[in-house]
């Protein structure tokens, strides 16, 4: 007697569901058969597909994005761009076969040609203005101010000529932008101000770097901090053994040209037992350090003759509050170098950044900070650095009771 199909179909469907939940067991597709066949090791290894590596440039689905986050591979660019590259193979980005994309590129190219004509006209105007006598302007200051405004407008036109180019945006997202070009400096500045600058401003305000060390600060350069291979976020606690080695900075400026800067590392939380307050200590000082949009890496251990005060490892004595270590990048006046011999005479203890920057006409352009606490390696760090006080433990004083007369408790009965 044949078994009806409405009885066999649910059974086979149930067996398929069980097989999906247990990949090591395969069920045969026989009618009403419930015997499980276990695979041997050879067939099991051949049935498992090898792990697929994710390319950050081609991640387009939500599942792929989750998998890339697990292996810490951040997707590159926008989701729409990654999907377009994935579907078009090895075709160059500017030749993607999308009609709307190509028509839009034609419009953008026509707009760019118009901006280039305006740039040429502005350059001719600047050349004529520079050739004119200062007497025709009325005074030299008027001519100088006019030329500054014209150069600023010229840089703005250069940015407008490339701001909408998709190839420019692709190169910037891929980290291939040339920082010598105004458009890439503009995009990098805008990206930094969208999050990282807000974060550092929140940290220096929350931890009272302003006004404890400087009265005012308007960062215009990005300062990234690292100790060896480890990157440090603003305000992060760093182990004393990690910060024993000199830090490595990445200072990214967003305006053209090379300039000299002074780098200062200050600790404003040094306990003073005599006055029951806190003093300031300078942990590092270097002057005449060159910085440009393409010259960004500054290892503090390799500055050589530019170092006035060598790196003093940060430490916090036992029982004292956490110490804030603020790293300031101060721009020096144009065309002026500081005297290294005079800087070597600066005292570490009692260092005042306010008076130091006012005395040498320095302008703070960037800042970063980290924090230090007493830990199991602080005593060894202090011993190797030749610092005393590792055996001292600070304790808080108990508040004294106010001298008042105890009231009679009988009146409350």
C-alpha positions, 0 to 999 in steps of 0.5 A, spaced: 500 500 500 502 506 497 503 512 503 500 518 501 504 524 499 501 528 505 504 524 510 511 523 507 512 531 505 511 533 513 516 528 515 521 530 510 521 537 511 522 536 518 528 532 517 531 537 513 530 542 518 533 538 523 539 537 518 540 545 518 540 545 525 546 540 526 551 540 520 555 534 523 549 529 521 546 528 514 539 525 514 537 521 507 531 523 504 527 517 504 520 516 506 519 516 513 526 514 514 529 517 521 536 513 521 541 518 522 548 517 518 554 520 521 559 523 516 566 521 517 572 526 518 574 526 511 567 528 508 566 533 514 572 537 512 570 537 505 563 539 506 565 545 510 567 551 506 573 555 507 572 562 511 571 568 506 576 574 507 572 580 507 575 586 503 573 593 506 572 596 499 567 591 497 563 590 503 556 592 501 551 588 505 549 589 513 551 582 514 558 583 511 558 590 515 557 586 522 562 580 520 567 586 518 566 589 525 568 583 528 575 582 525 576 590 526 576 591 518 573 598 517 569 599 511 572 604 506 568 609 503 560 609 503 555 603 502 553 606 495 560 606 492 562 599 495 556 596 492 558 600 485 565 597 485 563 590 487 558 590 481 563 593 476 569 588 477 575 592 475 572 597 471 576 604 474 571 608 478 571 614 473 568 609 468 563 606 471 557 604 466 552 608 470 548 613 465 546 618 471 553 618 474 556 619 467 551 625 465 553 628 472 560 628 471 559 632 465 556 637 468 561 637 474 566 638 469 563 644 465 563 647 472 570 645 474 572 649 467 568 655 469 572 655 476 578 654 473 577 660 468 575 664 474 582 662 478 586 665 472 582 671 472 584 672 480 591 670 479 591 676 473 588 681 478 593 679 484 599 680 479 596 687 477 595 689 484 602 687 486 605 691 481 601 697 483 605 702 487 603 702 495 602 710 494 596 709 489 593 704 495 593 710 500 598 706 505 602 700 505 597 697 510 591 697 505 595 694 500 597 688 504 590 687 507 587 687 499 592 682 497 591 677 503 583 678 501 585 676 494 589 670 496 584 668 500 579 668 495 583 664 490 584 659 495 577 658 496 576 658 488 581 652 488 577 648 493 570 650 489 573 647 483 574 640 486 569 639 491 564 636 487 569 631 483 567 624 485 574 621 484 577 627 489 572 624 494 574 617 493 581 618 493 580 622 500 576 616 503 581 611 501 587 615 504 590 617 498 589 624 498 595 629 497 595 634 502 599 639 498 593 640 494 588 645 498 582 641 496 584 635 501 586 639 506 579 642 506 576 635 506 581 633 512 579 639 516 572 638 515 572 631 517 577 633 523 572 638 526 566 634 525 568 629 531 575 629 533 575 637 535 569 636 538 572 630 542 578 634 544 574 640 546 570 636 551 575 633 554 579 639 555 573 643 558 571 637 562 578 636 565 579 643 566 585 644 562 582 651 560 583 655 565 588 651 569 594 651 564 592 656 559 586 661 559 583 660 552 585 655 547 582 654 540 585 648 536 586 649 529 591 643 528 590 635 530 594 632 535 594 625 535 598 621 541 601 614 541 606 610 545 609 605 541 604 601 537 598 603 542 594 609 540 591 613 546 585 617 546 584 624 549 584 623 557 585 616 557 589 613 563 595 610 561 600 605 565 606 608 568 610 603 564 607 604 558 608 612 558 615 611 561 618 611 553 617 618 550 611 619 546 610 619 538 605 625 536 602 626 529 601 633 528 596 635 522 596 642 520 591 644 514 594 650 512 599 650 506 607 652 508 612 649 513 612 653 520 616 652 526 612 649 533 614 648 540 612 642 544 611 642 551 608 637 556 605 639 562 603 636 569 599 641 573 597 636 578 604 636 582 602 635 590 605 641 594 605 639 602 608 645 604 602 650 601 597 644 601 596 645 593 598 643 587 604 645 582 606 645 575 611 641 572 614 641 565 615 633 563 618 635 556 620 641 552 622 642 544 623 648 540 624 649 533 620 643 530 618 643 523 611 642 521 607 642 515 601 638 511 605 633 509 610 633 515 606 630 520 610 625 524 614 627 531 617 622 535 619 625 541 625 621 542 628 623 535 628 630 536 635 630 538 638 638 538 631 641 538 630 638 545 631 643 551 628 638 556 628 631 555 622 626 557 621 625 564 616 619 565 609 621 568 608 619 575 603 619 580 604 618 588 600 613 592 594 616 594 594 623 590 589 624 585 590 622 578 595 627 574 593 630 567 598 630 562 597 636 557 601 636 550 601 643 547 603 644 540 605 652 540 606 655 533 612 660 533 612 667 530 614 667 522 621 666 521 623 666 528 627 661 532 628 660 539 634 660 543 635 653 545 641 654 550 636 659 553 630 654 553 635 649 557 635 653 563 628 653 564 626 649 570 621 643 570 618 645 577 614 651 577 613 651 570 608 656 568 605 655 560 602 662 561 608 666 562 612 662 557 608 663 551 607 670 553 614 671 553 616 668 547 610 670 543 607 663 542 600 661 539 597 654 542 594 651 535 593 644 538 593 640 544 592 633 547 592 629 554 592 623 558 592 621 565 596 617 570 595 614 576 599 610 581 599 603 579 604 597 580 609 599 576 610 607 578 615 605 584 620 602 578 619 608 574 620 613 579 626 609 581 629 608 574 628 616 573 631 618 579 625 621 582 624 621 590 618 620 593 616 613 591 615 611 599 610 617 600 603 616 601 598 621 601 592 621 605 586 626 606 585 630 612 579 628 616 574 635 616 574 638 623 568 638 626 564 645 627 565 648 634 558 648 636 554 647 643 550 640 643 543 642 644 539 639 650 536 632 647 530 633 652 526 638 648 526 633 642 522 628 647 
